[in-house]
Amino acid sequence: MEPVRDAIYHEQLARVARLKASATDDPFLAVRLREAAIRHERMARKLRRDSA
């Protein structure tokens, strides 16, 4: 895929992970989902930076 489309994909994954984290009652799962969201956001920023 193109770098911009990859970045959008990772941003969407981060958004879904944050939504699931806020919807769960398990605090440990919420932390893991937020950590995954952070990793996806970092990857999206990296892809946008590399494509510029």
CHARMM internal coordinates of N, CA and C (Angstrom, degrees):
IC EDIT
DIST 1 N 1 CA 1.4625
DIST 1 CA 1 C 1.5246
ANGL 1 N 1 CA 1 C 109.77
DIST 1 C 2 N 1.3037
ANGL 1 CA 1 C 2 N 114.13
DIHE 1 N 1 CA 1 C 2 N 164.83
DIST 2 N 2 CA 1.4577
ANGL 1 C 2 N 2 CA 119.47
DIHE 1 CA 1 C 2 N 2 CA 178.39
DIST 2 CA 2 C 1.5287
ANGL 2 N 2 CA 2 C 109.36
DIHE 1 C 2 N 2 CA 2 C -73.55
DIST 2 C 3 N 1.3329
ANGL 2 CA 2 C 3 N 117.53
DIHE 2 N 2 CA 2 C 3 N 152.54
DIST 3 N 3 CA 1.4609
ANGL 2 C 3 N 3 CA 119.80
DIHE 2 CA 2 C 3 N 3 CA -179.32
DIST 3 CA 3 C 1.5314
ANGL 3 N 3 CA 3 C 113.64
DIHE 2 C 3 N 3 CA 3 C -58.81
DIST 3 C 4 N 1.3232
ANGL 3 CA 3 C 4 N 117.78
DIHE 3 N 3 CA 3 C 4 N -37.87
DIST 4 N 4 CA 1.4648
ANGL 3 C 4 N 4 CA 119.50
DIHE 3 CA 3 C 4 N 4 CA -179.27
DIST 4 CA 4 C 1.5209
ANGL 4 N 4 CA 4 C 109.89
DIHE 3 C 4 N 4 CA 4 C -68.19
DIST 4 C 5 N 1.3256
ANGL 4 CA 4 C 5 N 116.91
DIHE 4 N 4 CA 4 C 5 N -42.76
DIST 5 N 5 CA 1.4623
ANGL 4 C 5 N 5 CA 120.29
DIHE 4 CA 4 C 5 N 5 CA 177.80
DIST 5 CA 5 C 1.5164
ANGL 5 N 5 CA 5 C 111.08
DIHE 4 C 5 N 5 CA 5 C -64.72
DIST 5 C 6 N 1.3406
ANGL 5 CA 5 C 6 N 116.79
DIHE 5 N 5 CA 5 C 6 N -36.63
DIST 6 N 6 CA 1.4609
ANGL 5 C 6 N 6 CA 120.13
DIHE 5 CA 5 C 6 N 6 CA 175.80
DIST 6 CA 6 C 1.5252
ANGL 6 N 6 CA 6 C 110.17
DIHE 5 C 6 N 6 CA 6 C -62.97
DIST 6 C 7 N 1.3194
ANGL 6 CA 6 C 7 N 116.63
DIHE 6 N 6 CA 6 C 7 N -41.56
DIST 7 N 7 CA 1.4645
ANGL 6 C 7 N 7 CA 120.47
DIHE 6 CA 6 C 7 N 7 CA -179.70
DIST 7 CA 7 C 1.5257
ANGL 7 N 7 CA 7 C 110.40
DIHE 6 C 7 N 7 CA 7 C -64.04
DIST 7 C 8 N 1.3105
ANGL 7 CA 7 C 8 N 116.93
DIHE 7 N 7 CA 7 C 8 N -41.73
DIST 8 N 8 CA 1.4636
ANGL 7 C 8 N 8 CA 120.24
DIHE 7 CA 7 C 8 N 8 CA 178.26
DIST 8 CA 8 C 1.5222
ANGL 8 N 8 CA 8 C 109.93
DIHE 7 C 8 N 8 CA 8 C -63.69
DIST 8 C 9 N 1.3105
ANGL 8 CA 8 C 9 N 117.35
DIHE 8 N 8 CA 8 C 9 N -40.43
DIST 9 N 9 CA 1.4557
ANGL 8 C 9 N 9 CA 121.97
DIHE 8 CA 8 C 9 N 9 CA 179.02
DIST 9 CA 9 C 1.5328
ANGL 9 N 9 CA 9 C 110.46
DIHE 8 C 9 N 9 CA 9 C -60.21
DIST 9 C 10 N 1.3242
ANGL 9 CA 9 C 10 N 117.36
DIHE 9 N 9 CA 9 C 10 N -46.11
DIST 10 N 10 CA 1.4619
ANGL 9 C 10 N 10 CA 120.97
DIHE 9 CA 9 C 10 N 10 CA 179.83
DIST 10 CA 10 C 1.5226
ANGL 10 N 10 CA 10 C 111.33
DIHE 9 C 10 N 10 CA 10 C -67.71
DIST 10 C 11 N 1.3217
ANGL 10 CA 10 C 11 N 117.98
DIHE 10 N 10 CA 10 C 11 N -34.69
DIST 11 N 11 CA 1.4664
ANGL 10 C 11 N 11 CA 120.18
DIHE 10 CA 10 C 11 N 11 CA 175.61
DIST 11 CA 11 C 1.5219
ANGL 11 N 11 CA 11 C 110.64
DIHE 10 C 11 N 11 CA 11 C -64.47
DIST 11 C 12 N 1.3193
ANGL 11 CA 11 C 12 N 117.28
DIHE 11 N 11 CA 11 C 12 N -38.50
DIST 12 N 12 CA 1.4634
ANGL 11 C 12 N 12 CA 120.81
DIHE 11 CA 11 C 12 N 12 CA 178.06
DIST 12 CA 12 C 1.5206
ANGL 12 N 12 CA 12 C 110.76
DIHE 11 C 12 N 12 CA 12 C -67.68
DIST 12 C 13 N 1.3173
ANGL 12 CA 12 C 13 N 117.31
DIHE 12 N 12 CA 12 C 13 N -40.48
DIST 13 N 13 CA 1.4629
ANGL 12 C 13 N 13 CA 120.04
DIHE 12 CA 12 C 13 N 13 CA 176.54
DIST 13 CA 13 C 1.5275
ANGL 13 N 13 CA 13 C 111.02
DIHE 12 C 13 N 13 CA 13 C -61.06
DIST 13 C 14 N 1.3198
ANGL 13 CA 13 C 14 N 116.77
DIHE 13 N 13 CA 13 C 14 N -40.72
DIST 14 N 14 CA 1.4655
ANGL 13 C 14 N 14 CA 120.83
DIHE 13 CA 13 C 14 N 14 CA 178.77
DIST 14 CA 14 C 1.5271
ANGL 14 N 14 CA 14 C 110.53
DIHE 13 C 14 N 14 CA 14 C -64.12
DIST 14 C 15 N 1.3197
ANGL 14 CA 14 C 15 N 116.56
DIHE 14 N 14 CA 14 C 15 N -42.01
DIST 15 N 15 CA 1.4611
ANGL 14 C 15 N 15 CA 120.16
DIHE 14 CA 14 C 15 N 15 CA -179.25
DIST 15 CA 15 C 1.5270
ANGL 15 N 15 CA 15 C 110.73
DIHE 14 C 15 N 15 CA 15 C -63.73
DIST 15 C 16 N 1.3220
ANGL 15 CA 15 C 16 N 116.90
DIHE 15 N 15 CA 15 C 16 N -43.80
DIST 16 N 16 CA 1.4605
ANGL 15 C 16 N 16 CA 120.71
DIHE 15 CA 15 C 16 N 16 CA 179.35
DIST 16 CA 16 C 1.5221
ANGL 16 N 16 CA 16 C 110.77
DIHE 15 C 16 N 16 CA 16 C -64.71
DIST 16 C 17 N 1.3172
ANGL 16 CA 16 C 17 N 117.32
DIHE 16 N 16 CA 16 C 17 N -40.35
DIST 17 N 17 CA 1.4668
ANGL 16 C 17 N 17 CA 120.52
DIHE 16 CA 16 C 17 N 17 CA 178.89
DIST 17 CA 17 C 1.5262
ANGL 17 N 17 CA 17 C 110.38
DIHE 16 C 17 N 17 CA 17 C -63.09
DIST 17 C 18 N 1.3299
ANGL 17 CA 17 C 18 N 117.26
DIHE 17 N 17 CA 17 C 18 N -40.94
DIST 18 N 18 CA 1.4743
ANGL 17 C 18 N 18 CA 119.29
DIHE 17 CA 17 C 18 N 18 CA 178.06
DIST 18 CA 18 C 1.5214
ANGL 18 N 18 CA 18 C 111.84
DIHE 17 C 18 N 18 CA 18 C -67.29
DIST 18 C 19 N 1.3262
ANGL 18 CA 18 C 19 N 117.42
DIHE 18 N 18 CA 18 C 19 N -37.69
DIST 19 N 19 CA 1.4684
ANGL 18 C 19 N 19 CA 119.95
DIHE 18 CA 18 C 19 N 19 CA 177.10
DIST 19 CA 19 C 1.5272
ANGL 19 N 19 CA 19 C 110.85
DIHE 18 C 19 N 19 CA 19 C -64.31
DIST 19 C 20 N 1.3210
ANGL 19 CA 19 C 20 N 116.80
DIHE 19 N 19 CA 19 C 20 N -42.34
DIST 20 N 20 CA 1.4612
ANGL 19 C 20 N 20 CA 119.90
DIHE 19 CA 19 C 20 N 20 CA 178.41
DIST 20 CA 20 C 1.5221
ANGL 20 N 20 CA 20 C 111.16
DIHE 19 C 20 N 20 CA 20 C -66.90
DIST 20 C 21 N 1.3257
ANGL 20 CA 20 C 21 N 117.07
DIHE 20 N 20 CA 20 C 21 N -35.93
DIST 21 N 21 CA 1.4614
ANGL 20 C 21 N 21 CA 120.59
DIHE 20 CA 20 C 21 N 21 CA 178.92
DIST 21 CA 21 C 1.5293
ANGL 21 N 21 CA 21 C 110.79
DIHE 20 C 21 N 21 CA 21 C -64.74
DIST 21 C 22 N 1.3116
ANGL 21 CA 21 C 22 N 116.93
DIHE 21 N 21 CA 21 C 22 N -39.10
DIST 22 N 22 CA 1.4639
ANGL 21 C 22 N 22 CA 118.63
DIHE 21 CA 21 C 22 N 22 CA -179.76
DIST 22 CA 22 C 1.5228
ANGL 22 N 22 CA 22 C 111.69
DIHE 21 C 22 N 22 CA 22 C -75.89
DIST 22 C 23 N 1.3353
ANGL 22 CA 22 C 23 N 118.11
DIHE 22 N 22 CA 22 C 23 N -19.45
DIST 23 N 23 CA 1.4580
ANGL 22 C 23 N 23 CA 121.02
DIHE 22 CA 22 C 23 N 23 CA -178.08
DIST 23 CA 23 C 1.5353
ANGL 23 N 23 CA 23 C 113.15
DIHE 22 C 23 N 23 CA 23 C -89.71
DIST 23 C 24 N 1.3160
ANGL 23 CA 23 C 24 N 118.35
DIHE 23 N 23 CA 23 C 24 N -16.20
DIST 24 N 24 CA 1.4568
ANGL 23 C 24 N 24 CA 120.50
DIHE 23 CA 23 C 24 N 24 CA -175.22
DIST 24 CA 24 C 1.5261
ANGL 24 N 24 CA 24 C 111.58
DIHE 23 C 24 N 24 CA 24 C -86.87
DIST 24 C 25 N 1.3360
ANGL 24 CA 24 C 25 N 114.86
DIHE 24 N 24 CA 24 C 25 N 153.73
DIST 25 N 25 CA 1.4678
ANGL 24 C 25 N 25 CA 120.92
DIHE 24 CA 24 C 25 N 25 CA 176.89
DIST 25 CA 25 C 1.5203
ANGL 25 N 25 CA 25 C 111.89
DIHE 24 C 25 N 25 CA 25 C -94.71
DIST 25 C 26 N 1.3141
ANGL 25 CA 25 C 26 N 116.38
DIHE 25 N 25 CA 25 C 26 N -14.06
DIST 26 N 26 CA 1.4570
ANGL 25 C 26 N 26 CA 121.58
DIHE 25 CA 25 C 26 N 26 CA -178.09
DIST 26 CA 26 C 1.5295
ANGL 26 N 26 CA 26 C 109.64
DIHE 25 C 26 N 26 CA 26 C -83.69
DIST 26 C 27 N 1.3346
ANGL 26 CA 26 C 27 N 118.63
DIHE 26 N 26 CA 26 C 27 N 113.70
DIST 27 N 27 CA 1.4687
ANGL 26 C 27 N 27 CA 119.62
DIHE 26 CA 26 C 27 N 27 CA -177.17
DIST 27 CA 27 C 1.5239
ANGL 27 N 27 CA 27 C 113.58
DIHE 26 C 27 N 27 CA 27 C -65.18
DIST 27 C 28 N 1.3278
ANGL 27 CA 27 C 28 N 117.40
DIHE 27 N 27 CA 27 C 28 N -32.66
DIST 28 N 28 CA 1.4645
ANGL 27 C 28 N 28 CA 120.25
DIHE 27 CA 27 C 28 N 28 CA -179.54
DIST 28 CA 28 C 1.5238
ANGL 28 N 28 CA 28 C 111.09
DIHE 27 C 28 N 28 CA 28 C -70.46
DIST 28 C 29 N 1.3134
ANGL 28 CA 28 C 29 N 115.95
DIHE 28 N 28 CA 28 C 29 N -40.09
DIST 29 N 29 CA 1.4575
ANGL 28 C 29 N 29 CA 120.01
DIHE 28 CA 28 C 29 N 29 CA 176.31
DIST 29 CA 29 C 1.5221
ANGL 29 N 29 CA 29 C 110.76
DIHE 28 C 29 N 29 CA 29 C -64.96
DIST 29 C 30 N 1.3223
ANGL 29 CA 29 C 30 N 116.52
DIHE 29 N 29 CA 29 C 30 N -39.08
DIST 30 N 30 CA 1.4631
ANGL 29 C 30 N 30 CA 120.68
DIHE 29 CA 29 C 30 N 30 CA 179.23
DIST 30 CA 30 C 1.5317
ANGL 30 N 30 CA 30 C 110.86
DIHE 29 C 30 N 30 CA 30 C -61.45
DIST 30 C 31 N 1.3046
ANGL 30 CA 30 C 31 N 116.43
DIHE 30 N 30 CA 30 C 31 N -41.36
DIST 31 N 31 CA 1.4690
ANGL 30 C 31 N 31 CA 120.53
DIHE 30 CA 30 C 31 N 31 CA 178.93
DIST 31 CA 31 C 1.5194
ANGL 31 N 31 CA 31 C 110.19
DIHE 30 C 31 N 31 CA 31 C -63.85
DIST 31 C 32 N 1.3413
ANGL 31 CA 31 C 32 N 117.06
DIHE 31 N 31 CA 31 C 32 N -44.80
DIST 32 N 32 CA 1.4612
ANGL 31 C 32 N 32 CA 120.61
DIHE 31 CA 31 C 32 N 32 CA -179.82
DIST 32 CA 32 C 1.5241
ANGL 32 N 32 CA 32 C 111.78
DIHE 31 C 32 N 32 CA 32 C -63.45
DIST 32 C 33 N 1.3373
ANGL 32 CA 32 C 33 N 116.55
DIHE 32 N 32 CA 32 C 33 N -39.05
DIST 33 N 33 CA 1.4606
ANGL 32 C 33 N 33 CA 119.99
DIHE 32 CA 32 C 33 N 33 CA 178.59
DIST 33 CA 33 C 1.5243
ANGL 33 N 33 CA 33 C 111.15
DIHE 32 C 33 N 33 CA 33 C -67.27
DIST 33 C 34 N 1.3249
ANGL 33 CA 33 C 34 N 116.69
DIHE 33 N 33 CA 33 C 34 N -39.02
DIST 34 N 34 CA 1.4743
ANGL 33 C 34 N 34 CA 119.33
DIHE 33 CA 33 C 34 N 34 CA 177.74
DIST 34 CA 34 C 1.5233
ANGL 34 N 34 CA 34 C 111.27
DIHE 33 C 34 N 34 CA 34 C -66.81
DIST 34 C 35 N 1.3323
ANGL 34 CA 34 C 35 N 116.74
DIHE 34 N 34 CA 34 C 35 N -36.31
DIST 35 N 35 CA 1.4641
ANGL 34 C 35 N 35 CA 119.59
DIHE 34 CA 34 C 35 N 35 CA 176.00
DIST 35 CA 35 C 1.5264
ANGL 35 N 35 CA 35 C 110.73
DIHE 34 C 35 N 35 CA 35 C -64.73
DIST 35 C 36 N 1.3160
ANGL 35 CA 35 C 36 N 116.66
DIHE 35 N 35 CA 35 C 36 N -39.74
DIST 36 N 36 CA 1.4667
ANGL 35 C 36 N 36 CA 120.49
DIHE 35 CA 35 C 36 N 36 CA 177.29
DIST 36 CA 36 C 1.5265
ANGL 36 N 36 CA 36 C 110.12
DIHE 35 C 36 N 36 CA 36 C -64.29
DIST 36 C 37 N 1.3237
ANGL 36 CA 36 C 37 N 116.62
DIHE 36 N 36 CA 36 C 37 N -39.64
DIST 37 N 37 CA 1.4694
ANGL 36 C 37 N 37 CA 120.39
DIHE 36 CA 36 C 37 N 37 CA 178.69
DIST 37 CA 37 C 1.5234
ANGL 37 N 37 CA 37 C 110.34
DIHE 36 C 37 N 37 CA 37 C -62.26
DIST 37 C 38 N 1.3053
ANGL 37 CA 37 C 38 N 116.99
DIHE 37 N 37 CA 37 C 38 N -40.51
DIST 38 N 38 CA 1.4704
ANGL 37 C 38 N 38 CA 120.87
DIHE 37 CA 37 C 38 N 38 CA 179.04
DIST 38 CA 38 C 1.5266
ANGL 38 N 38 CA 38 C 109.98
DIHE 37 C 38 N 38 CA 38 C -63.33
DIST 38 C 39 N 1.3422
ANGL 38 CA 38 C 39 N 116.71
DIHE 38 N 38 CA 38 C 39 N -42.43
DIST 39 N 39 CA 1.4751
ANGL 38 C 39 N 39 CA 119.57
DIHE 38 CA 38 C 39 N 39 CA 178.57
DIST 39 CA 39 C 1.5227
ANGL 39 N 39 CA 39 C 111.26
DIHE 38 C 39 N 39 CA 39 C -63.01
DIST 39 C 40 N 1.3145
ANGL 39 CA 39 C 40 N 116.91
DIHE 39 N 39 CA 39 C 40 N -41.07
DIST 40 N 40 CA 1.4675
ANGL 39 C 40 N 40 CA 120.03
DIHE 39 CA 39 C 40 N 40 CA 178.77
DIST 40 CA 40 C 1.5273
ANGL 40 N 40 CA 40 C 111.20
DIHE 39 C 40 N 40 CA 40 C -65.77
DIST 40 C 41 N 1.3315
ANGL 40 CA 40 C 41 N 117.05
DIHE 40 N 40 CA 40 C 41 N -39.99
DIST 41 N 41 CA 1.4675
ANGL 40 C 41 N 41 CA 119.88
DIHE 40 CA 40 C 41 N 41 CA 178.87
DIST 41 CA 41 C 1.5240
ANGL 41 N 41 CA 41 C 111.03
DIHE 40 C 41 N 41 CA 41 C -65.31
DIST 41 C 42 N 1.3109
ANGL 41 CA 41 C 42 N 116.91
DIHE 41 N 41 CA 41 C 42 N -39.96
DIST 42 N 42 CA 1.4687
ANGL 41 C 42 N 42 CA 120.35
DIHE 41 CA 41 C 42 N 42 CA 177.59
DIST 42 CA 42 C 1.5199
ANGL 42 N 42 CA 42 C 111.33
DIHE 41 C 42 N 42 CA 42 C -63.16
DIST 42 C 43 N 1.3309
ANGL 42 CA 42 C 43 N 115.74
DIHE 42 N 42 CA 42 C 43 N -42.10
DIST 43 N 43 CA 1.4669
ANGL 42 C 43 N 43 CA 119.42
DIHE 42 CA 42 C 43 N 43 CA 178.77
DIST 43 CA 43 C 1.5233
ANGL 43 N 43 CA 43 C 110.59
DIHE 42 C 43 N 43 CA 43 C -64.59
DIST 43 C 44 N 1.3243
ANGL 43 CA 43 C 44 N 117.41
DIHE 43 N 43 CA 43 C 44 N -39.94
DIST 44 N 44 CA 1.4671
ANGL 43 C 44 N 44 CA 120.77
DIHE 43 CA 43 C 44 N 44 CA 178.82
DIST 44 CA 44 C 1.5225
ANGL 44 N 44 CA 44 C 110.45
DIHE 43 C 44 N 44 CA 44 C -62.50
DIST 44 C 45 N 1.3287
ANGL 44 CA 44 C 45 N 116.75
DIHE 44 N 44 CA 44 C 45 N -44.02
DIST 45 N 45 CA 1.4700
ANGL 44 C 45 N 45 CA 120.24
DIHE 44 CA 44 C 45 N 45 CA 178.61
DIST 45 CA 45 C 1.5182
ANGL 45 N 45 CA 45 C 110.72
DIHE 44 C 45 N 45 CA 45 C -63.67
DIST 45 C 46 N 1.3446
ANGL 45 CA 45 C 46 N 116.71
DIHE 45 N 45 CA 45 C 46 N -40.58
DIST 46 N 46 CA 1.4687
ANGL 45 C 46 N 46 CA 120.46
DIHE 45 CA 45 C 46 N 46 CA 178.90
DIST 46 CA 46 C 1.5243
ANGL 46 N 46 CA 46 C 110.61
DIHE 45 C 46 N 46 CA 46 C -62.61
DIST 46 C 47 N 1.3341
ANGL 46 CA 46 C 47 N 117.06
DIHE 46 N 46 CA 46 C 47 N -44.74
DIST 47 N 47 CA 1.4610
ANGL 46 C 47 N 47 CA 120.13
DIHE 46 CA 46 C 47 N 47 CA 179.87
DIST 47 CA 47 C 1.5263
ANGL 47 N 47 CA 47 C 112.03
DIHE 46 C 47 N 47 CA 47 C -63.53
DIST 47 C 48 N 1.3259
ANGL 47 CA 47 C 48 N 116.26
DIHE 47 N 47 CA 47 C 48 N -40.03
DIST 48 N 48 CA 1.4697
ANGL 47 C 48 N 48 CA 119.18
DIHE 47 CA 47 C 48 N 48 CA 177.71
DIST 48 CA 48 C 1.5324
ANGL 48 N 48 CA 48 C 111.09
DIHE 47 C 48 N 48 CA 48 C -65.84
DIST 48 C 49 N 1.3296
ANGL 48 CA 48 C 49 N 115.75
DIHE 48 N 48 CA 48 C 49 N -38.88
DIST 49 N 49 CA 1.4678
ANGL 48 C 49 N 49 CA 120.45
DIHE 48 CA 48 C 49 N 49 CA 179.99
DIST 49 CA 49 C 1.5254
ANGL 49 N 49 CA 49 C 110.39
DIHE 48 C 49 N 49 CA 49 C -67.24
DIST 49 C 50 N 1.3221
ANGL 49 CA 49 C 50 N 117.23
DIHE 49 N 49 CA 49 C 50 N -41.25
DIST 50 N 50 CA 1.4664
ANGL 49 C 50 N 50 CA 121.02
DIHE 49 CA 49 C 50 N 50 CA -179.05
DIST 50 CA 50 C 1.5324
ANGL 50 N 50 CA 50 C 112.28
DIHE 49 C 50 N 50 CA 50 C -69.94
DIST 50 C 51 N 1.3250
ANGL 50 CA 50 C 51 N 116.96
DIHE 50 N 50 CA 50 C 51 N -28.76
DIST 51 N 51 CA 1.4664
ANGL 50 C 51 N 51 CA 119.23
DIHE 50 CA 50 C 51 N 51 CA -178.17
DIST 51 CA 51 C 1.5207
ANGL 51 N 51 CA 51 C 112.11
DIHE 50 C 51 N 51 CA 51 C -81.15
DIST 51 C 52 N 1.3244
ANGL 51 CA 51 C 52 N 116.95
DIHE 51 N 51 CA 51 C 52 N -16.74
DIST 52 N 52 CA 1.4742
ANGL 51 C 52 N 52 CA 119.92
DIHE 51 CA 51 C 52 N 52 CA -178.12
DIST 52 CA 52 C 1.5060
ANGL 52 N 52 CA 52 C 112.24
DIHE 51 C 52 N 52 CA 52 C -81.64
END
COOR INIT
IC SEED 1 N 1 CA 1 C
IC BUILD
